[in-house]
Amino acid sequence: MMRSVLNEGTGAGARAAGFTLDAAGKSGTTNDLRDAWFVGFTPELLTVVWVGFDDNQPVVAQRQPGGASHLDAVHEERDGGAA
Amino acid sequence: MLARRKRKGRAQAALLAVDPRTGEILAMVGGRSYNQSQYNRAIVARRQPGSVFKPFVYLAAFERGGRRRTQRPHAGVADQRRRPRSSRSTTRRGSRRTTTTTTARSRGAARSRCPATSEPFTWARRSASTRLPKSGRRVGVGTPPKGFPGDHARRVRADAARGCAGVHAVHQRRRGAVAQGHRRDRRRRAPRRGERPAASQGRAPRHHVSWSPT
């Protein structure tokens, strides 16, 4: 069940980016997207990522259908910051 | 997408990489920039876990030995389509005649109590309510219940009662006691003129949720 999160769910972007290892994960958000969590793991490595604001404000103003908008926003922000 | 944002500040992030075989922490990121903020969000911040906590609820439900009957997952839906919005049945027993009216709402209420047709997580939450503190502590889940800065005891207690405190789920067992405390507070009447207030009135409500280390 948790493999499908990466294969076809919220974490499908990892597969699209070329990640092919056997892995599973679980995403989670709180009300109004004030916190965004992702826990992903393989037999050798487990990572936990949290994204949010210190003052508990929503990460993204409007939630987008598809569920991965906060990750997109983080990626955009990261790419913009790196450029 | 950036234009739709409510604010221009940059979101913070935290990361923890662990070796699942040994539990060793391989990498830790506490925020965007150590120069800007030395607050380590990976280990100090208390944030609500959201749906990430659900696997632990399922773990507790399975450890408790709960079993969900899944043979008729759509029986309720089919049942609702087949029946009219409201039906009236009359039964005759001896000389007594009883008429019963069944509505969609009453049928839905009956279905919601049936494990076979309830939503899986609802089932797991109900099954695990007594087991969750033990299972959570066994796998190392749970921290002292603290609100974010600026929070006060009443809000933390209310969050715990509603089930949205950062770590409340480990303390599900105490939730009933917290809710009872709320009801007691509501029942307490205001002192009449000339009457001395009760000893506990005027004080901040007691924080019922406490942490017991393993």
Interface residues (C-beta under 8 A of the other chain):
Chain A: M2 K26 S27 G28 T29 T30 N31 R34 D35 W37 F38 V39 F41 P43 E44 L45 L46 T47 V48 V49 W50 V51 G52 F53 D54 N56 Q57 P58 V59 V60 A61 Q62 Q64 S69 D72 A73 V74 E76 E77 G80 G81
Chain B: M1 L2 R4 R5 K6 R7 G9 R10 A11 Q12 A13 A14 L15 L16 A17 V18 D19 P20 R21 L26 S37 Y39 R41 A42 A45 R47 Q48 P49 G50 S51 V52 F53 K54 P55 F148 C164
